[in-house]
Amino acid sequence: MSQSTFILIGIAYYLFSVAIVVVVLNFIAKNEKKKYQKEISELEREKNLIISAAIMSELNKVEPLVNNADMQELYNEWQRRFNEIKENEVPKITDQLIEIEELFQEKKYKELKQKITEAELDVYYIKTKSNFLLDEIKGITLSEVRNRETITKLKAHYREIRNKYKGAKDQYEIVSSPLDLQFENVDKLFSAFELSMDKNAYQEVGRIVKAIDDTIGNLEIVIEEAPGIIAMGKVLIPKKMKEINAIYEKMKKEGYNLEFLNLPYNLTESNKKITDIFQRLNVLNIEDSTFELKTMLDYFDSLYNDFDKEKIARKIFDDYQRSILMKVTKLIKINNKLIRKLDDIKYSYDLTDEDVSVIDEIKVELASIREKYDEIIELHRAHRHSFSHLGKEMEVLNAKLTHTEEKLETALRTLGSLKEDELRAREQLDEIKIILNKSKEHMKSYKLPVIPKKYFVELSEATEAIANMVKELERTPISIKVLNTRVDTARDLVLKLLNTTKETIKTAKMAETAIVYGNRYRPVNKDVDFGLTKAENAFYKGNFKSSLENAIVAINILEPGIHKRLMEEYGE
């Protein structure tokens, strides 16, 4: 392409871009213009709605009702406020709209936006004042119908309450006078309502309707709750108080300390509270009365449980009073007896002070428990605490005593086991000697060509261990730890000797049997003859295991499996 062609294409693109921008800007401007036109139209419509025909209509309804100075003053005030909105505030909005229209025509959109916002706020403010004025006027024009409906409902409700009262008047005997007076007051209020309605005294009517509603509401609560209050305050609670006081006095005579219940004071305060409740009931004030009386009932009901707890606690206390004294006395005697023998025990069994320190600890604990026991008994005799408190103290003390008793039992078992260990060691000495003799006799019972050296080594070790055991038993004092070690060593060595004896004799028997059995094969096989000769040489030297192995290998040449049959024969 030529240079001129590129230039023409560039110009074309430029003109096309400019055209697009112009179109877009025109589109935006057109939309913005439509938006402002819509907002201005909405403002115009809202302004026209401010002065509605409803206000004029309601004011016209009020005018015939003006028959007293108060109504005249109220009507004049509404008329003034209406004229203020109509003649002063609405024209200001009109002027604002004219200014907004001019700015729109001149396309001063920045200023226009601010003016529209201001106008919207002013329209909202004036519209609110207008609506508020309309509601106030309707409050009078609609009051007759509304008040009539309200009074009709209140009268129906009032008749229900009155019929309930008259149908059970005997339940309200102590408050019948103030209730009758209150019913008369309601009747007077209904009459006052009719009189005020005739005079169009609507402000007074509102107050009367509220007074009737409040009075009937209070009467309903009184009629509903008074029987319960009277029953609780005159019958239920006094009866419980009498029963509770009788139980209280009886238990005191039986030795119970019930000061912690503070019952005389609470009874006095309860009587004062009941008197106060009935004084308030007499002026038909029952606020919190039911709650207070139910709280009293719950309190007195809980006292039965407290009395039962005290009776149970006394039984627990009495049981512990006997059992702890008997147990602590018994344990002190046992521990003292043990202390008297302690020096001999320490000497006899080579014990240190540390080994027997638990005995002194037990002595201190038992003395402390006995001292605490005496304190609790003294408190009981002085009637200073309830059995609930004393019972808990005894339970704690019994737990400590049980712990100390376990320590003493453990100490007795430990010290007692020292003597048992000594006696058991002497018994085991006899058993060990029997095993040793059994090993010797067993070895002599089979005429071996040579007794293995191993047997004599183990015999020497076992004999020496028995001698050490005897020496330890003859020692004064005896060290049980050392003695037990000597017993274990001697027993293990003689058992080892016995096993060695049995194994040696058994092996020798099997070797001899194998050699005798294999002699039949000597003439037919030189290798068998050679192997059996080696077996015989080993046998006469006391190498019985080697002798057995050589004999089995030799015989196995001609008779495989001989080893297995031999083992079966000797119970292997």
C-alpha positions in Angstrom: 0.0 0.0 0.0 1.0 3.6 -0.6 1.6 6.1 2.1 -1.5 8.1 1.1 -3.6 5.0 1.6 -2.3 4.5 5.1 -3.1 8.1 5.9 -6.6 7.8 4.6 -7.2 4.7 6.6 -5.9 6.4 9.8 -8.2 9.4 9.1 -11.2 7.0 8.7 -10.4 5.3 12.0 -10.2 8.6 13.8 -13.5 9.9 12.4 -15.2 6.6 13.3 -13.8 6.8 16.9 -15.0 10.4 17.3 -18.4 9.4 16.0 -18.7 6.6 18.6 -17.7 8.9 21.4 -20.2 11.5 20.3 -23.0 8.8 20.2 -22.1 7.5 23.7 -22.0 10.9 25.2 -25.4 11.8 23.7 -26.8 8.5 25.0 -25.5 9.3 28.5 -26.8 12.9 28.4 -30.2 11.6 27.2 -30.4 9.1 30.1 -29.3 11.7 32.7 -31.9 14.1 31.3 -34.6 11.4 31.6 -33.5 10.6 35.2 -33.7 14.3 36.3 -37.1 14.7 34.5 -38.4 11.7 36.5 -37.1 13.0 39.8 -38.7 16.5 39.2 -42.0 14.9 38.3 -41.9 12.8 41.4 -41.2 15.9 43.6 -44.2 17.6 41.9 -46.4 14.7 42.7 -45.3 14.5 46.3 -45.9 18.3 46.8 -49.4 18.0 45.5 -50.1 15.1 47.9 -49.1 17.2 51.0 -52.3 19.1 51.1 -54.7 16.2 50.8 -58.5 16.4 50.8 -58.4 14.0 53.8 -57.3 16.8 56.2 -60.0 19.2 55.1 -62.6 16.4 55.4 -61.5 15.4 58.9 -61.4 19.1 60.0 -65.0 19.5 58.7 -66.0 16.4 60.9 -64.4 18.0 63.9 -66.2 21.3 63.6 -69.7 20.1 64.7 -68.0 18.4 67.7 -66.7 21.7 69.1 -68.9 22.3 72.1 -66.5 23.3 74.8 -63.4 25.6 75.2 -60.9 22.7 75.1 -62.3 21.4 71.8 -62.4 24.9 70.4 -58.8 25.5 71.3 -57.7 22.2 69.8 -59.7 22.8 66.6 -58.2 26.3 66.2 -54.6 24.9 66.7 -55.2 22.2 64.0 -56.6 24.9 61.7 -53.5 27.1 62.3 -51.1 24.2 61.6 -53.0 23.3 58.4 -52.9 26.9 57.1 -49.2 27.1 58.0 -48.5 24.1 55.8 -50.8 25.2 53.0 -49.9 28.9 52.8 -46.3 29.0 53.9 -44.5 25.7 53.6 -46.0 24.3 50.4 -45.4 27.6 48.4 -41.7 27.3 49.4 -41.6 23.9 47.8 -43.2 25.4 44.7 -40.5 28.0 44.5 -37.8 25.3 44.8 -39.4 23.3 42.0 -39.4 26.4 39.7 -35.7 26.9 40.4 -35.0 23.3 39.8 -36.9 23.5 36.4 -34.8 26.5 35.4 -31.5 24.6 36.2 -32.8 21.6 34.3 -33.5 23.7 31.2 -30.0 25.3 31.5 -28.5 21.9 31.9 -26.7 22.8 35.1 -26.8 19.3 36.4 -24.3 19.7 39.2 -26.4 22.4 40.9 -29.5 20.6 39.9 -28.6 17.5 41.8 -28.0 19.4 45.0 -31.3 21.3 44.7 -33.2 18.1 44.1 -31.7 16.6 47.2 -32.7 19.7 49.3 -36.2 19.7 47.9 -36.6 16.0 48.7 -35.7 16.6 52.3 -38.1 19.5 52.6 -41.0 17.6 51.0 -40.4 14.7 53.3 -40.4 17.0 56.4 -43.6 18.8 55.4 -45.3 15.5 54.4 -44.5 14.1 57.8 -46.0 17.2 59.5 -49.1 16.8 57.4 -49.5 13.1 58.1 -49.0 13.7 61.8 -51.7 16.4 61.8 -54.1 14.1 60.0 -53.5 11.4 62.6 -54.2 13.8 65.4 -57.4 14.9 63.8 -58.5 11.3 63.2 -57.8 10.6 66.8 -60.8 12.7 67.6 -63.1 11.9 64.6 -62.6 8.2 65.1 -62.4 8.2 68.9 -66.1 7.7 69.4 -66.3 4.5 67.4 -63.0 3.3 68.8 -63.8 4.2 72.4 -67.3 2.6 72.0 -65.7 -0.7 70.8 -63.2 -0.6 73.6 -65.8 0.1 76.2 -68.1 -2.7 74.9 -65.2 -5.2 75.3 -64.3 -3.9 78.7 -67.9 -4.2 79.9 -68.1 -7.8 78.7 -64.9 -8.6 80.5 -66.0 -6.7 83.6 -69.2 -8.7 83.8 -67.2 -12.0 83.6 -65.0 -10.8 86.5 -68.0 -9.6 88.6 -69.9 -12.9 88.0 -66.9 -14.9 89.1 -66.6 -12.8 92.2 -70.3 -13.1 93.1 -70.3 -16.8 92.3 -67.6 -17.5 95.0 -67.9 -14.5 97.3 -67.2 -16.6 100.4 -63.6 -17.1 99.1 -63.1 -13.3 99.2 -64.6 -12.6 102.6 -61.7 -10.7 104.1 -61.4 -8.5 101.0 -65.0 -8.2 100.1 -65.3 -4.6 101.3 -62.4 -3.1 99.1 -63.5 -5.3 96.2 -67.1 -4.0 96.4 -65.8 -0.5 96.6 -63.6 -1.1 93.5 -66.6 -2.5 91.6 -68.5 0.7 92.5 -65.6 2.8 91.2 -65.7 0.9 87.9 -69.5 1.5 87.6 -68.8 5.2 88.2 -66.1 5.3 85.6 -68.5 3.8 83.0 -71.0 6.5 83.9 -68.3 9.2 83.6 -67.4 7.8 80.1 -71.0 8.2 78.9 -71.2 11.7 80.3 -67.9 12.7 78.6 -69.0 11.2 75.3 -72.2 13.3 75.4 -70.1 16.4 76.0 -67.6 15.5 73.3 -64.8 15.7 75.9 -62.6 13.3 73.9 -59.4 14.1 75.8 -61.2 13.2 79.1 -62.7 10.1 77.4 -59.2 8.7 76.7 -58.2 9.1 80.3 -61.4 7.5 81.5 -61.0 4.5 79.1 -57.4 4.0 80.3 -58.6 4.2 84.0 -61.3 1.6 83.3 -58.9 -0.7 81.6 -56.3 -0.5 84.4 -58.9 -0.9 87.1 -60.5 -4.0 85.5 -57.0 -5.5 84.8 -56.1 -5.1 88.5 -59.5 -6.5 89.5 -59.0 -9.5 87.3 -55.6 -10.3 88.9 -57.1 -9.8 92.4 -60.1 -12.0 91.7 -57.8 -14.7 90.2 -55.1 -14.7 92.9 -56.9 -13.6 96.1 -58.4 -17.0 96.9 -55.0 -18.7 96.7 -53.3 -15.9 98.8 -56.1 -16.1 101.4 -55.9 -20.0 101.5 -52.1 -19.9 101.9 -51.9 -17.0 104.3 -54.8 -18.1 106.5 -54.8 -21.9 106.4 -51.9 -23.7 104.7 -48.9 -21.7 106.0 -50.2 -21.2 109.6 -50.9 -25.0 109.8 -47.4 -25.8 108.6 -45.9 -23.3 111.0 -47.7 -24.9 113.9 -46.6 -28.4 112.8 -43.0 -27.3 112.2 -42.8 -25.6 115.6 -44.2 -28.7 117.3 -41.6 -30.9 115.7 -38.9 -28.4 116.5 -39.8 -28.2 120.2 -40.0 -32.0 120.4 -36.6 -32.6 118.8 -35.0 -30.0 121.1 -36.3 -31.9 124.1 -34.8 -35.1 122.6 -31.4 -33.5 122.5 -31.2 -32.1 119.0 -29.3 -28.8 118.5 -31.4 -27.0 115.8 -30.1 -23.5 116.4 -28.7 -23.5 112.8 -32.2 -23.4 111.5 -32.9 -20.1 113.2 -36.6 -21.2 113.3 -38.1 -18.8 116.0 -36.8 -15.8 114.1 -38.0 -17.1 110.8 -41.5 -17.9 112.2 -41.7 -14.3 113.6 -40.6 -12.8 110.3 -43.0 -15.0 108.4 -46.0 -13.9 110.5 -44.9 -10.3 109.9 -44.7 -10.9 106.2 -48.2 -12.6 106.1 -49.6 -9.6 108.0 -48.0 -7.2 105.5 -49.4 -9.2 102.6 -53.0 -9.1 104.0 -52.6 -5.3 104.7 -51.7 -4.8 101.0 -54.4 -7.2 99.9 -56.9 -5.0 101.8 -56.0 -2.2 99.4 -56.1 -4.7 96.5 -52.3 -4.7 96.1 -51.2 -8.2 95.5 -47.9 -7.5 93.8 -45.4 -10.4 94.5 -47.8 -11.7 97.2 -48.3 -15.1 95.6 -44.6 -15.5 95.0 -43.7 -14.5 98.6 -46.3 -17.0 100.1 -45.1 -19.8 97.8 -41.5 -19.1 98.9 -42.6 -19.4 102.5 -44.3 -22.7 101.7 -41.2 -24.0 100.0 -39.1 -23.0 103.0 -41.3 -24.7 105.5 -41.5 -27.8 103.3 -37.7 -27.9 103.2 -37.6 -27.9 107.0 -39.2 -31.4 107.1 -36.2 -32.5 105.0 -33.9 -30.8 107.4 -35.5 -32.5 110.4 -35.2 -35.9 108.7 -31.5 -35.2 107.9 -30.9 -34.4 111.5 -32.5 -37.7 112.6 -30.4 -39.7 110.1 -27.3 -37.8 111.1 -27.9 -38.6 114.8 -28.1 -42.3 114.0 -24.9 -42.0 112.0 -23.3 -40.1 114.9 -24.4 -42.7 117.5 -23.1 -45.5 115.4 -19.7 -43.9 114.9 -19.6 -42.8 118.5 -19.6 -46.4 119.6 -17.6 -48.0 116.7 -14.8 -45.4 116.6 -14.3 -45.6 120.4 -14.1 -49.4 120.4 -11.9 -49.5 117.3 -9.4 -46.8 118.4 -9.1 -48.3 121.9 -8.4 -51.7 120.4 -5.9 -50.4 117.9 -4.1 -48.4 120.7 -3.8 -51.6 122.7 -2.4 -53.6 119.8 0.0 -50.9 118.8 1.2 -50.5 122.5 1.7 -54.2 122.7 3.7 -54.1 119.5 5.8 -51.2 120.8 6.7 -53.2 123.9 8.0 -56.1 121.8 9.7 -53.8 119.3 13.1 -53.9 120.8 13.1 -57.7 120.8 11.9 -57.8 117.2 14.5 -55.3 116.1 17.2 -57.3 117.9 16.0 -60.7 116.7 15.7 -59.7 113.0 18.4 -57.1 112.7 15.9 -54.2 112.0 16.8 -50.5 112.1 14.8 -47.6 113.6 13.8 -46.6 110.0 12.5 -50.1 109.4 10.0 -49.8 112.3 9.3 -46.1 112.1 5.8 -46.7 110.9 4.9 -48.0 114.4 5.7 -44.6 115.9 3.7 -42.9 113.1 0.7 -45.1 113.9 1.0 -44.2 117.6 0.9 -40.5 116.8 -2.0 -40.9 114.5 -4.0 -43.0 117.0 -3.4 -40.4 119.7 -4.5 -37.6 117.4 -7.7 -39.5 116.4 -8.5 -40.2 120.0 -8.0 -36.5 120.9 -10.3 -35.4 118.0 -12.9 -38.0 119.1 -12.9 -36.5 122.6 -13.4 -33.0 121.2 -16.4 -34.1 119.1 -18.0 -35.9 122.1 -17.4 -32.7 124.2 -19.2 -30.6 121.5 -22.0 -33.1 121.5 -22.4 -33.0 125.3 -22.3 -29.2 125.3 -25.0 -29.1 122.5 -22.9 -26.7 120.5 -23.4 -28.2 117.0 -26.1 -30.0 115.0 -25.9 -33.7 114.4 -25.4 -33.0 110.7 -22.1 -31.3 111.6 -21.1 -33.8 114.2 -22.0 -36.7 111.9 -19.7 -35.3 109.1 -16.9 -34.8 111.7 -17.3 -38.5 112.7 -17.3 -39.6 109.1 -14.0 -37.8 108.5 -12.5 -39.2 111.7 -13.6 -42.7 110.8 -11.9 -42.4 107.4 -8.7 -41.4 109.1 -9.0 -44.3 111.6 -9.6 -46.8 108.7 -6.5 -45.5 107.0 -4.4 -45.9 110.2 -5.9 -49.3 110.8 -4.8 -50.4 107.4 -1.3 -49.1 108.1 -1.2 -51.1 111.4 -2.4 -54.3 109.7 0.3 -53.9 107.1 2.9 -53.4 109.8 1.7 -56.4 111.7 1.8 -58.5 108.5 5.3 -57.3 107.8 6.7 -58.0 111.2 4.7 -61.3 111.5 6.2 -62.4 108.2 9.7 -62.1 109.8 9.0 -65.0 112.2 7.1 -66.9 109.4 10.1 -66.5 107.2 12.4 -67.9 109.9 10.1 -70.9 110.5 9.7 -71.4 106.8 13.5 -71.3 106.4 13.9 -74.0 109.0 11.3 -76.2 107.3 12.9 -75.7 103.9 16.3 -76.6 105.4 14.9 -80.0 106.2 13.5 -80.3 102.7 16.8 -79.2 101.1 18.7 -81.8 103.1 16.2 -84.5 102.0 16.8 -83.5 98.3 20.6 -83.6 98.8 20.4 -87.0 100.4 18.1 -88.2 97.6 20.7 -87.1 95.0 23.5 -89.0 96.8 21.4 -92.1 97.2 20.3 -92.0 93.6 23.9 -91.7 92.4 24.9 -94.7 94.6 22.0 -96.8 93.3 23.6 -97.1 89.9 27.1 -98.5 89.7 28.8 -96.1 87.4 32.4 -96.9 86.4 33.3 -93.3 87.0 31.3 -90.4 88.6 31.6 -87.2 86.5 33.5 -84.3 88.0 30.5 -82.0 87.4 28.6 -83.9 90.0 31.2 -83.4 92.7 31.4 -79.7 91.9 27.7 -79.2 92.2 27.6 -81.4 95.3 30.3 -79.2 96.9 28.4 -76.0 96.0 25.1 -77.4 97.4 26.7 -78.6 100.6 28.4 -75.2 101.1 25.1 -73.3 100.5 23.4 -75.5 103.1 26.1 -74.8 105.6 25.7 -71.0 105.0 22.0 -71.4 105.5 22.5 -73.2 108.8 25.0 -70.6 109.9 22.5 -67.8 109.2 19.8 -69.6 111.2 22.1 -69.9 114.1 23.1 -66.2 114.0 21.7 -63.8 116.6 20.1 -61.5 115.4 18.9 -63.1 112.2 18.9 -60.9 109.1 15.7 -62.1 107.3 16.9 -60.5 104.0 20.2 -62.4 104.1 18.4 -65.6 105.4 15.9 -65.5 102.5 18.8 -65.2 100.0 20.6 -68.1 101.6 17.5 -70.3 101.4 16.9 -69.4 97.7 20.6 -70.2 96.9 20.6 -73.5 98.8 17.3 -74.7 97.2 18.4 -73.8 93.7 21.8 -75.6 94.1 20.4 -78.9 95.5 17.7 -78.9 92.8 20.4 -78.4 90.2 22.4 -81.2 91.8 19.3 -83.5 91.7 18.7 -82.7 88.0 22.4 -83.4 87.2 22.3 -86.7 89.0 19.1 -87.9 87.2 20.5 -86.7 83.9 23.9 -88.4 84.4 22.3 -91.8 85.4 19.8 -91.7 82.6 22.5 -90.9 80.0 24.7 -93.7 81.4 21.8 -96.2 81.2 21.0 -95.3 77.6 24.7 -95.5 76.6 25.1 -98.9 78.2 21.8 -100.2 76.7 22.9 -98.9 73.2 26.4 -100.7 73.5 24.8 -104.0 74.6 22.2 -103.7 71.8 24.9 -102.9 69.2 27.2 -105.9 70.1 25.2 -108.1 67.8 26.4 -106.1 64.8 30.1 -106.2 65.6 31.0 -109.5 63.7 29.2 -108.2 60.5 30.5 -104.7 60.2 33.9 -103.3 61.1 32.6 -99.7 61.3 30.0 -100.7 63.8 32.6 -102.5 65.8 34.9 -99.5 65.7 32.2 -97.1 66.8 31.1 -99.3 69.7 34.7 -99.6 70.9 34.9 -95.8 71.0 31.6 -95.8 73.0 32.9 -98.3 75.5 36.2 -96.4 76.0 34.2 -93.1 76.6 31.8 -95.0 79.0 34.6 -96.3 81.2 36.1 -92.8 81.4 32.8 -91.3 82.6 32.0 -89.5 79.3 28.5 -90.9 79.2 27.1 -88.4 76.7 29.9 -89.0 74.3 29.6 -92.7 74.7 25.8 -92.6 73.9 26.5 -90.5 70.8 29.2 -92.9 69.5 27.0 -95.9 70.1 24.0 -94.4 68.3 26.1 -93.3 65.3 27.6 -96.8 65.0 24.3 -98.7 65.3 22.6 -96.2 62.9 24.8 -97.6 60.1 22.9 -100.9 60.0 19.7 -99.9 61.8 18.6 -96.3 61.0 16.2 -94.8 63.6 17.7 -96.4 66.6 18.0 -93.0 68.3 14.3 -92.5 68.2 13.4 -95.9 69.5 15.9 -95.5 72.3 14.4 -92.2 73.3 10.9 -93.7 73.3 12.1 -96.5 75.6 13.4 -94.0 78.1 10.4 -91.8 78.0 11.8 -88.9 76.0 
